[in-house]
Amino acid sequence: MTKVKKTVHSKNFVYICVAIVSCMSTIFGFNLGAILSSKVRLINVFMLEVYNVDSMINTFLLGALVGTFLGGRLVYDTGRLQSILGAFTFGVIGQSISLMSPTFSTLFISEFAVGAAFGVYLISSVSYVTEISPSAYRGSCSSLIAVFFTLGLLLATVLRGIIPNYGFSVVSGIVLLSLPLLVYSYLRLPESPRWHALTGSSDKALTELIRLRVSTSEAARELAAINECILGEERGMALFFRSPVFRGVTWFFIFISISCQLAGMAILPYMSLQLIKSFQTAMTLGILVPSSQSDINFVFLGSILLSAFLGAIFTFFAVDKIGRKKLFLFAVFSNEIIIAVIYVLLYGQFREFGQFFVVLLMCIFVFSSTVCLSLLLTVLASELLAVKGREFGLTVIYLFNFAAVMMGMYFFYRAVQSLGLLMLLSFFLIAGAFLFSLIYSGLPETKGKLLESMENTIFNGRNLLAIKSDSRD
């Protein structure tokens, strides 16, 4: 007689899965932070100029661009979980090689590989966490990816004195911490039930849902809603070209992404030290004086990265309490005020006052920008994209974001030299105002709503705003 294995419900198992997958983003944040905090070592060891070191960030972003482009199809074919584990494995290997690289070419290739792994990881992890999380805490679960990513950035800066001198020990620690995570994930973590349903494995989808939900009836209701949404053969790119509703949602988030980048949410924090330098008398302050060996002041860099980490933490706690839309609007409005104040300080040449104030303003700007980008990239886009086109939609949105950051890094100095800092700040203000109006008029509140309920409402109403008038959970 065959013994049937009983699937056990666990209230906390879904949160363990989310925490483990989110924790993997630390390695990618650590990689970027190690580049920023190791400029001195890179310049001394590889005889690089500051520009060449900055190009390493572009190498990572170029890899992320390629990884995102390929990752959408990979997640589509192989599933969310396998893509996450593969990307994390390549990320750990690439980071280890980067820390131990004997030549610049090895360092360059390893950074490109880590960036490519990050692109795959971002699509697969955001899709996975969104699809397995319970509706009541889906925002917090999704934003946890940003929390661990910024934690990795901060850790690399804190350990900047250890990384160059104890490279082998750091690599050993990374490997020893990563192996148990990989083994447990491979053995215990479930695949996304929605991906199982999309591939025609409804029985497997129900089994995984029972593990992730507190009751069998809840799992069965959710599977019924999923099956209703996956009717039809179009998926991915085919859905984008054949469905004007899905195409409209995707373009909406592309416009929001471009507006966020044009408002300086990524480039201003990265170039913040250059902004500080515009206040010439502020250079007399010890906190703003860069290191004698490089153009980086590590106290200021640490403050910026700490602000980013606190912004991600704030998003984690607030997104399911305040709501996505209110939090997004508040963060954008805060950035507008900060840019306006910096403009006044610079225009009025209040340098004696600005030298004390601008550092605090930049830290708050980074805090608010992290809230905005966390909401956009890890929460909202994935929630509102249809399940049959989630991978493709995220791929397109992330491609635009990575490309915009790379273009911003390329044109920032040229824009400052040709237009002036005041004109550039005015441009950021106008873009931020457009972003605020776009969110206020076009973005619905998704707090606490079922994914499939929102999807049906959007497709039936043929508009994102149909969710506003729909009160069903």
C-alpha positions as CSV (number, residue, x, y, z in Angstrom):
1,M,0.0,0.0,0.0
2,T,1.4,3.4,-1.0
3,K,1.8,5.9,1.8
4,V,0.7,9.4,0.9
5,K,2.9,12.1,2.3
6,K,0.9,14.8,4.1
7,T,1.7,18.4,3.3
8,V,2.1,20.4,6.6
9,H,0.9,24.0,7.0
10,S,3.4,26.4,8.6
11,K,2.5,29.9,9.4
12,N,6.0,31.2,9.4
13,F,7.5,29.1,6.5
14,V,6.7,31.6,3.9
15,Y,8.5,34.3,5.8
16,I,11.6,32.0,6.2
17,C,11.6,31.6,2.4
18,V,11.3,35.3,1.8
19,A,14.1,36.1,4.3
20,I,16.5,33.5,2.7
21,V,15.9,34.7,-0.8
22,S,16.2,38.4,0.2
23,C,19.4,37.7,2.2
24,M,21.1,36.6,-1.0
25,S,21.0,40.2,-2.3
26,T,23.6,41.1,0.3
27,I,26.4,39.6,-1.9
28,F,25.5,42.0,-4.7
29,G,25.4,45.0,-2.5
30,F,28.7,44.0,-0.9
31,N,30.3,43.8,-4.4
32,L,29.3,47.3,-5.3
33,G,30.2,48.6,-1.9
34,A,33.6,47.0,-2.1
35,I,34.3,48.8,-5.4
36,L,33.3,52.2,-3.9
37,S,35.3,51.7,-0.7
38,S,38.4,50.1,-2.3
39,K,39.3,52.9,-4.7
40,V,42.6,53.4,-2.9
41,R,43.6,49.7,-3.3
42,L,42.5,49.6,-6.9
43,I,44.4,52.7,-7.8
44,N,47.6,51.5,-6.0
45,V,47.5,47.8,-7.1
46,F,46.3,48.2,-10.7
47,M,47.7,51.7,-11.3
48,L,44.3,53.0,-12.2
49,E,43.0,56.6,-12.4
50,V,39.8,57.6,-10.6
51,Y,37.9,57.5,-13.9
52,N,39.0,53.9,-14.5
53,V,37.7,52.9,-11.0
54,D,34.4,54.6,-11.7
55,S,34.2,52.6,-14.9
56,M,34.1,49.5,-12.8
57,I,30.6,50.6,-11.6
58,N,29.6,50.9,-15.3
59,T,31.0,47.4,-15.9
60,F,28.8,46.0,-13.1
61,L,25.8,47.9,-14.6
62,L,26.6,46.7,-18.1
63,G,26.7,43.1,-16.7
64,A,23.3,43.8,-15.0
65,L,21.9,45.1,-18.3
66,V,23.0,41.8,-20.1
67,G,21.8,39.7,-17.1
68,T,18.4,41.4,-17.1
69,F,18.0,40.9,-20.8
70,L,18.8,37.2,-20.6
71,G,17.3,36.7,-17.2
72,G,13.7,37.3,-18.3
73,R,13.8,34.4,-20.6
74,L,15.7,32.2,-18.1
75,V,13.1,32.8,-15.4
76,Y,10.3,32.2,-17.9
77,D,11.7,28.8,-18.9
78,T,13.4,27.4,-15.7
79,G,11.3,28.9,-13.0
80,R,12.0,31.5,-10.2
81,L,13.8,29.4,-7.7
82,Q,16.4,27.7,-10.0
83,S,17.2,31.2,-11.4
84,I,17.7,32.6,-8.0
85,L,20.0,29.8,-6.9
86,G,22.1,30.0,-10.1
87,A,22.4,33.7,-10.0
88,F,23.4,33.7,-6.3
89,T,26.0,31.0,-7.0
90,F,27.6,33.0,-9.8
91,G,27.4,36.1,-7.7
92,V,29.4,34.4,-4.9
93,I,32.0,33.0,-7.3
94,G,32.3,36.3,-9.1
95,Q,32.7,38.2,-5.8
96,S,35.4,35.8,-4.6
97,I,37.3,36.1,-7.8
98,S,37.0,39.9,-7.7
99,L,38.5,40.1,-4.2
100,M,41.4,37.8,-5.2
101,S,41.9,39.0,-8.7
102,P,45.6,39.3,-9.6
103,T,45.1,41.3,-12.8
104,F,42.8,44.1,-14.0
105,S,41.4,41.9,-16.8
106,T,40.3,39.3,-14.2
107,L,38.7,42.0,-12.0
108,F,36.9,43.5,-15.0
109,I,35.5,40.1,-16.1
110,S,34.5,39.1,-12.6
111,E,32.6,42.5,-12.1
112,F,30.8,41.9,-15.4
113,A,29.8,38.4,-14.2
114,V,28.6,39.6,-10.9
115,G,26.5,42.3,-12.6
116,A,25.0,39.7,-15.0
117,A,24.2,37.5,-12.0
118,F,22.5,40.4,-10.3
119,G,20.3,41.1,-13.3
120,V,19.0,37.5,-13.3
121,Y,18.7,37.5,-9.5
122,L,16.7,40.8,-9.4
123,I,14.0,39.6,-11.9
124,S,13.7,36.1,-10.3
125,S,13.8,37.2,-6.7
126,V,11.3,40.0,-7.1
127,S,8.9,37.7,-9.0
128,Y,9.4,34.9,-6.5
129,V,8.8,37.0,-3.4
130,T,5.8,38.8,-4.8
131,E,4.2,35.5,-5.8
132,I,4.7,33.6,-2.6
133,S,4.0,36.4,-0.1
134,P,0.7,36.7,1.7
135,S,-1.3,39.8,0.6
136,A,-1.3,41.5,4.0
137,Y,2.6,41.6,4.1
138,R,3.5,41.4,0.5
139,G,5.0,45.0,0.4
140,S,7.3,44.4,3.4
141,C,8.4,41.0,2.1
142,S,9.3,42.4,-1.3
143,S,11.1,45.4,0.1
144,L,13.3,43.1,2.2
145,I,15.4,42.6,-1.0
146,A,16.4,46.2,-0.9
147,V,17.1,46.1,2.8
148,F,19.7,43.3,2.4
149,F,21.1,44.9,-0.7
150,T,21.8,48.2,1.1
151,L,23.1,46.2,4.1
152,G,25.7,44.7,1.8
153,L,26.7,48.2,0.6
154,L,27.1,49.4,4.2
155,L,29.0,46.3,5.3
156,A,31.6,46.7,2.5
157,T,32.2,50.3,3.6
158,V,32.5,49.3,7.3
159,L,35.0,46.5,6.4
160,R,37.0,48.6,3.9
161,G,40.1,48.3,6.0
162,I,39.8,44.5,6.3
163,I,38.9,43.6,2.7
164,P,42.2,44.6,1.0
165,N,44.4,43.1,3.7
166,Y,42.6,39.9,4.4
167,G,41.1,39.0,1.0
168,F,41.4,35.2,1.5
169,S,39.7,35.3,4.9
170,V,36.9,37.5,3.5
171,V,36.4,35.1,0.6
172,S,36.4,32.1,3.0
173,G,33.8,33.8,5.2
174,I,31.6,34.5,2.2
175,V,31.8,30.9,0.9
176,L,31.2,29.4,4.4
177,L,28.1,31.6,4.9
178,S,26.8,31.0,1.4
179,L,27.0,27.2,1.2
180,P,24.5,26.5,4.0
181,L,22.1,29.1,2.4
182,L,22.4,27.4,-1.0
183,V,21.9,23.9,0.4
184,Y,18.9,24.8,2.5
185,S,17.3,26.7,-0.4
186,Y,17.8,23.8,-2.8
187,L,16.4,21.3,-0.4
188,R,13.6,23.2,1.3
189,L,12.4,26.2,-0.6
190,P,9.3,25.7,-2.9
191,E,9.1,26.9,-6.4
192,S,6.6,29.7,-7.1
193,P,3.0,28.2,-7.3
194,R,2.2,30.6,-10.0
195,W,5.0,29.4,-12.2
196,H,3.8,25.8,-11.7
197,A,0.3,26.8,-12.7
198,L,1.7,28.6,-15.8
199,T,3.5,25.5,-16.9
200,G,0.4,23.3,-16.4
201,S,1.4,21.7,-13.1
202,S,-1.7,22.6,-11.0
203,D,-1.1,19.7,-8.6
204,K,2.4,20.9,-7.8
205,A,1.0,24.5,-7.5
206,L,-1.6,23.4,-5.0
207,T,1.0,21.4,-3.0
208,E,3.3,24.4,-2.7
209,L,0.4,26.7,-1.8
210,I,-0.6,24.4,1.0
211,R,3.0,24.7,2.4
212,L,2.9,28.4,2.1
213,R,-0.6,29.2,3.4
214,V,-2.2,28.6,6.8
215,S,-5.1,26.4,5.5
216,T,-5.9,24.2,2.6
217,S,-9.1,26.1,1.8
218,E,-7.1,29.4,1.5
219,A,-4.6,27.6,-0.8
220,A,-7.4,26.2,-3.0
221,R,-9.1,29.6,-3.3
222,E,-5.8,31.2,-4.4
223,L,-5.1,28.5,-6.9
224,A,-8.6,28.9,-8.4
225,A,-7.9,32.7,-8.8
226,I,-4.5,31.9,-10.4
227,N,-6.1,29.5,-12.9
228,E,-8.6,32.1,-13.9
229,C,-5.8,34.6,-14.7
230,I,-3.7,32.2,-16.7
231,L,-6.3,31.4,-19.3
232,G,-5.1,31.9,-22.8
233,E,-1.9,31.0,-24.6
234,E,-0.2,34.4,-24.7
235,R,2.8,34.9,-22.4
236,G,5.6,37.3,-22.1
237,M,6.4,39.2,-25.3
238,A,3.3,37.8,-27.1
239,L,1.1,39.2,-24.3
240,F,2.8,42.6,-24.5
241,F,2.1,42.9,-28.3
242,R,-1.4,41.5,-28.2
243,S,-2.8,43.0,-25.0
244,P,-3.2,46.8,-24.9
245,V,-3.9,46.7,-21.2
246,F,-0.7,44.9,-20.3
247,R,1.2,47.1,-22.7
248,G,-0.3,50.2,-21.0
249,V,0.7,49.0,-17.5
250,T,4.3,48.3,-18.7
251,W,4.6,51.7,-20.3
252,F,3.3,53.4,-17.2
253,F,6.1,51.9,-15.1
254,I,8.6,52.7,-17.8
255,F,7.6,56.4,-17.6
256,I,7.8,56.3,-13.8
257,S,11.2,54.7,-14.0
258,I,12.5,57.3,-16.4
259,S,11.0,60.1,-14.3
260,C,12.7,58.7,-11.1
261,Q,16.1,58.7,-12.9
262,L,15.5,62.2,-14.4
263,A,14.7,63.4,-10.9
264,G,18.2,62.4,-9.8
265,M,17.2,59.6,-7.5
266,A,20.1,57.4,-8.5
267,I,22.7,59.8,-10.0
268,L,22.6,62.5,-7.3
269,P,23.4,60.1,-4.4
270,Y,26.3,58.6,-6.5
271,M,27.6,62.1,-7.4
272,S,26.8,63.6,-4.0
273,L,30.4,64.3,-3.2
274,Q,30.7,66.4,-6.3
275,L,27.7,68.4,-5.2
276,I,29.2,69.0,-1.9
277,K,32.4,70.3,-3.5
278,S,30.4,73.0,-5.2
279,F,30.2,74.6,-1.7
280,Q,33.9,75.7,-1.8
281,T,34.1,76.9,1.8
282,A,32.6,73.6,3.0
283,M,35.9,72.0,2.2
284,T,37.4,73.6,5.3
285,L,35.2,71.2,7.4
286,G,37.0,68.0,8.4
287,I,34.0,65.8,7.7
288,L,34.0,66.9,4.1
289,V,37.7,66.7,3.3
290,P,38.4,63.7,1.1
291,S,41.1,61.2,1.8
292,S,44.6,62.3,0.7
293,Q,44.8,59.0,-1.3
294,S,41.6,59.3,-3.2
295,D,38.7,61.6,-3.8
296,I,36.4,59.8,-1.3
297,N,35.6,60.9,2.2
298,F,34.6,57.7,3.9
299,V,32.7,59.4,6.7
300,F,30.4,61.1,4.1
301,L,30.2,57.8,2.1
302,G,29.3,55.9,5.2
303,S,26.6,58.5,6.0
304,I,25.1,58.2,2.5
305,L,25.0,54.4,2.6
306,L,23.6,54.4,6.1
307,S,20.9,56.7,4.9
308,A,20.1,54.3,2.1
309,F,19.9,51.4,4.5
310,L,17.6,53.3,6.9
311,G,15.5,54.2,3.9
312,A,15.1,50.6,3.0
313,I,14.3,49.7,6.6
314,F,11.7,52.5,6.7
315,T,10.1,51.1,3.6
316,F,10.0,47.6,5.0
317,F,8.1,48.8,8.1
318,A,5.9,51.4,6.5
319,V,4.8,50.1,3.1
320,D,2.0,47.8,4.4
321,K,0.9,50.3,7.0
322,I,0.9,53.6,5.2
323,G,0.3,52.2,1.8
324,R,2.4,52.3,-1.4
325,K,1.0,55.4,-3.0
326,K,1.1,57.7,0.1
327,L,4.6,56.6,0.8
328,F,5.8,57.1,-2.8
329,L,4.2,60.6,-2.9
330,F,5.7,61.6,0.5
331,A,9.2,60.5,-0.6
332,V,9.0,62.3,-4.0
333,F,7.7,65.5,-2.3
334,S,10.5,65.3,0.3
335,N,13.1,65.1,-2.5
336,E,11.5,68.1,-4.2
337,I,11.8,70.2,-1.1
338,I,15.4,69.1,-0.6
339,I,16.4,70.0,-4.1
340,A,14.6,73.4,-3.8
341,V,16.5,74.2,-0.6
342,I,19.9,73.2,-2.1
343,Y,19.0,75.4,-5.1
344,V,18.3,78.4,-2.8
345,L,21.5,77.8,-0.8
346,L,23.5,77.7,-4.0
347,Y,21.8,80.5,-5.8
348,G,21.9,82.8,-2.8
349,Q,25.5,81.8,-2.1
350,F,24.7,81.0,1.5
351,R,27.8,78.9,1.7
352,E,28.5,79.4,5.3
353,F,25.1,78.1,6.2
354,G,25.1,75.5,3.4
355,Q,28.3,73.9,4.5
356,F,26.6,72.7,7.7
357,F,23.3,71.9,6.1
358,V,24.0,70.3,2.7
359,V,25.4,67.1,4.1
360,L,22.2,66.5,6.1
361,L,20.1,67.4,3.1
362,M,21.9,64.9,0.9
363,C,21.5,62.2,3.5
364,I,17.7,62.9,3.7
365,F,17.6,62.9,-0.2
366,V,19.3,59.5,-0.3
367,F,16.8,58.2,2.4
368,S,13.8,59.4,0.3
369,S,15.3,58.2,-3.0
370,T,15.8,54.7,-1.5
371,V,12.2,54.6,-0.5
372,C,11.1,55.6,-4.0
373,L,13.4,53.1,-5.8
374,S,12.5,50.3,-3.4
375,L,8.8,50.8,-4.0
376,L,9.2,51.0,-7.7
377,L,11.7,48.2,-8.4
378,T,10.7,45.6,-5.7
379,V,7.1,46.2,-4.9
380,L,4.8,48.1,-7.2
381,A,5.9,47.0,-10.7
382,S,5.8,43.3,-9.8
383,E,2.4,43.6,-8.1
384,L,0.6,45.2,-10.9
385,L,2.1,43.3,-13.9
386,A,0.0,40.3,-15.1
387,V,1.2,36.9,-14.0
388,K,1.6,35.8,-17.6
389,G,3.9,38.7,-18.4
390,R,5.6,39.5,-15.1
391,E,9.1,38.3,-16.2
392,F,8.9,40.3,-19.5
393,G,7.5,43.4,-17.9
394,L,10.2,43.4,-15.2
395,T,12.9,42.8,-17.8
396,V,11.9,45.9,-19.8
397,I,11.5,48.1,-16.7
398,Y,14.9,47.1,-15.2
399,L,16.6,47.5,-18.6
400,F,15.4,51.1,-18.7
401,N,16.5,51.8,-15.2
402,F,20.0,50.3,-15.6
403,A,20.5,52.1,-19.0
404,A,19.3,55.4,-17.4
405,V,21.8,55.1,-14.5
406,M,24.6,54.5,-17.0
407,M,23.6,57.4,-19.1
408,G,23.4,59.6,-16.0
409,M,26.9,58.7,-14.9
410,Y,28.2,59.5,-18.4
411,F,26.4,62.9,-18.8
412,F,26.5,64.2,-15.2
413,Y,29.9,66.0,-15.4
414,R,29.2,67.2,-18.9
415,A,25.8,68.6,-17.9
416,V,27.3,70.4,-14.9
417,Q,30.0,71.9,-17.0
418,S,27.8,73.0,-19.9
419,L,24.5,73.9,-18.1
420,G,25.7,74.6,-14.6
421,L,24.6,73.1,-11.3
422,L,21.7,75.5,-10.9
423,M,20.2,74.5,-14.3
424,L,20.7,70.8,-13.5
425,L,18.9,71.2,-10.2
426,S,16.1,73.0,-12.0
427,F,15.8,70.0,-14.3
428,F,15.6,67.6,-11.4
429,L,12.9,69.7,-9.9
430,I,10.8,69.7,-13.0
431,A,11.2,65.9,-13.5
432,G,10.3,65.4,-9.8
433,A,7.1,67.5,-10.3
434,F,6.2,65.4,-13.3
435,L,6.8,62.2,-11.4
436,F,4.6,63.4,-8.5
437,S,1.7,64.2,-10.8
438,L,2.1,60.9,-12.6
439,I,1.9,58.9,-9.3
440,Y,-0.9,61.0,-7.9
441,S,-3.1,60.7,-11.0
442,G,-2.2,57.3,-12.3
443,L,-1.1,54.9,-9.6
444,P,-3.7,53.0,-7.6
445,E,-3.2,51.8,-4.0
446,T,-2.4,48.1,-3.9
447,K,-2.0,47.6,-0.1
448,G,-3.6,44.3,1.1
449,K,-5.1,43.3,-2.3
450,L,-4.8,39.9,-3.9
451,L,-2.6,39.8,-7.0
452,E,-5.2,38.0,-9.1
453,S,-8.0,40.3,-7.9
454,M,-6.0,43.3,-9.0
455,E,-5.2,41.7,-12.3
456,N,-8.8,40.8,-13.1
457,T,-9.9,44.4,-12.1
458,I,-7.3,45.9,-14.4
459,F,-8.1,43.8,-17.4
460,N,-11.9,44.1,-16.9
461,G,-11.6,47.9,-16.4
462,R,-8.9,48.1,-19.1
463,N,-7.0,50.6,-16.9
464,L,-4.9,50.7,-13.7
465,L,-7.3,53.2,-12.2
466,A,-10.0,50.6,-12.2
467,I,-8.5,49.4,-8.9
468,K,-9.4,52.7,-7.2
469,S,-13.1,52.0,-7.5
470,D,-12.7,48.3,-6.7
471,S,-12.9,47.5,-3.0
472,R,-12.6,43.7,-3.2
473,D,-9.7,42.0,-1.5
